[in-house]
Amino acid sequence: MRTREIDNKLTPPHERLSAAPEPPIAGNSHAPQAKWPGFAQIFGLHPAIALLTFIVDSMLFAAEAGSLGTFWPVSVGVSLVLGFITWRAQMKWYGDDSESAALKGLIIALLTAIPTNIPAWVYVSAGIVGLFRRKKN
């Protein structure tokens, strides 16, 4: 491989482009390794989204409890809006890719639309995990 690098330095640029790439040597691949996302990236929510989910879910549960189920269509609409906000915020503030942020948004929307209060440990723990993750540029 060392001789090929020296040859490339001595070869004019127009001839270097037509040269075939060197095949990878078995066991010595130079291909970049796939990087697995960390725990915080997979399970974390931006803390502002966790707080918003807590507030919205508390308000919806209070309204649903007093209305005997007639408030459910409004709850579904509000949960879809919350899911959309989660999707956009996770991409912009937390650095998630579109698919991961959409899945988190759909999970939040589904859990918020259910006519019962979400257990606080679900989104509070995700928000705490989100505190310890730094956005990568």
C-alpha positions in Angstrom: 0.0 0.0 0.0 2.9 2.3 0.7 4.2 2.0 -2.8 0.8 2.8 -4.2 0.7 6.1 -2.2 4.1 7.0 -3.6 3.1 6.2 -7.1 0.0 8.4 -6.7 2.1 11.3 -5.7 4.3 10.9 -8.8 1.4 10.3 -11.2 -0.1 13.3 -12.9 -3.6 14.2 -11.6 -5.4 13.3 -14.8 -4.1 9.8 -14.7 -4.9 9.3 -11.0 -8.6 9.7 -11.7 -8.7 6.8 -14.1 -6.9 4.4 -11.9 -9.1 1.7 -10.4 -9.4 1.8 -6.6 -7.4 -0.7 -4.6 -9.6 -3.6 -3.3 -9.9 -3.9 0.4 -7.6 -6.3 2.2 -9.4 -9.1 4.1 -9.6 -8.2 7.8 -8.3 -4.7 7.2 -11.4 -2.8 6.0 -11.1 1.0 5.8 -14.8 1.4 5.6 -16.2 3.6 8.4 -17.9 1.6 11.1 -21.6 2.2 11.8 -22.0 4.1 15.0 -24.9 3.0 17.3 -26.8 5.8 19.0 -26.5 6.0 22.7 -29.1 5.4 25.4 -30.0 9.1 25.7 -30.4 9.4 21.9 -32.8 6.4 21.7 -34.9 7.0 24.8 -34.5 10.7 25.6 -36.8 13.6 25.1 -35.9 17.2 25.1 -36.7 18.4 28.7 -39.0 21.2 27.3 -41.1 18.5 25.5 -41.3 16.4 28.6 -42.5 19.4 30.6 -45.0 20.3 27.8 -46.3 16.8 27.8 -46.8 16.9 31.5 -48.7 20.2 31.3 -50.9 19.2 28.3 -51.7 15.7 29.7 -52.6 17.1 33.1 -55.0 19.7 31.5 -56.5 17.0 29.2 -57.0 14.5 32.1 -58.7 17.2 34.2 -61.1 18.1 31.3 -61.8 14.4 30.4 -62.5 13.4 34.1 -65.2 16.1 34.4 -66.8 15.6 31.0 -67.5 11.8 31.1 -65.8 11.1 27.8 -67.4 13.8 25.7 -64.1 15.7 25.6 -62.3 12.8 23.9 -62.3 14.1 20.3 -60.7 17.4 21.5 -58.1 15.3 23.4 -57.2 13.4 20.2 -56.8 16.7 18.3 -54.6 18.2 21.0 -52.5 15.0 21.2 -51.9 15.1 17.4 -50.7 18.7 17.7 -48.5 17.7 20.7 -47.1 14.9 18.6 -46.3 17.3 15.7 -44.6 19.7 18.1 -42.6 16.8 19.6 -41.5 15.6 16.1 -40.2 19.1 15.1 -38.6 19.9 18.5 -36.8 16.5 18.7 -35.3 17.2 15.2 -34.4 20.8 15.9 -33.4 20.9 19.6 -32.4 17.3 20.3 -30.7 16.3 17.0 -32.9 13.3 16.2 -33.2 12.2 12.6 -36.7 12.6 11.1 -37.7 9.0 11.5 -36.7 8.8 15.2 -38.3 12.1 16.0 -41.5 11.0 14.2 -41.7 7.8 16.2 -41.2 9.7 19.5 -43.9 12.2 18.4 -46.3 9.4 17.6 -45.7 7.7 20.9 -46.3 11.0 22.8 -49.5 11.6 20.7 -50.8 8.1 21.4 -50.1 8.2 25.1 -51.7 11.7 25.4 -54.8 10.7 23.4 -55.6 7.8 25.8 -58.3 9.2 28.2 -56.2 8.6 31.3 -53.3 10.4 32.9 -49.9 9.3 31.7 -47.8 8.0 34.5 -45.3 10.7 35.2 -42.3 8.4 35.3 -42.7 7.8 31.5 -42.0 11.3 30.3 -40.2 12.7 33.3 -37.5 9.9 33.1 -37.2 10.5 29.4 -36.7 14.3 30.0 -34.1 13.5 32.7 -32.2 11.3 30.2 -32.5 14.1 27.7 -30.7 16.5 30.2 -27.6 14.4 29.9 -27.4 14.3 26.1 -25.6 17.0 24.2 -26.6 17.9 20.7 -24.0 17.0 18.1 -23.4 19.5 15.3 
